[in-house]
Amino acid sequence: MDGNGRWASARGLPRAAGHRAGAGALRRVVRAAPALGVATLTLYAFSADNWKRPPLEVDALMRLFRRHLLTETRRLAEHGVRLSLIGRRDRLAPAIAALAARAEGETAGGTRLHLRIAIDYSARDEILRAAAAIAARPGGALTRAALDAALGGVPPVDLLIRTGRERRLSDFLLWESAYAELLFTDVMWPDFGAAHLERAIADFHSRTRRFGALAAS
């Protein structure tokens, strides 16, 4: 979900206004995803490195996150959306961590879409944590299957979309994206909507995925 700050700056608005506008894009994408065949949607909301941003911006992001946990959880449950958080929780304010856990519990029965929000997330840190957990088990063997399981057993990423003109992965789902199709767009996240998602998925379906093998003749 990249480009919120630049979207706001281009309009002479504070960066916090861009993050608020980005929350609207999140709602649009979540509403559209199930009808487009998306079963699992993972959104990068706040990286482990984002703590380096100015404290006022970090505070604004955390307030926004808290507000949406309070206001959106019931709507997600009513629409069959299961919410999960990935990333660290020990650095979140206790009230936010508690709200997140409650939201996960209240939406646990959702089957239309699994919405995963990455907060205080680093793919490299998650891989290290998973590998250490495996090594600590008696007789634990570090295999691909074991690492998959330790990372949560989520299916591999099919399509990774990066908004906001950037052309990098920024420590996001590195293990899970080994064979992901990558799509980079100049559209800023606050402007991203159902039509953009639909076009991205159509582009994905036009590609030939070989997974290291030769294309079928």
Disulfide bonds with the S-S distance in Angstrom:
none
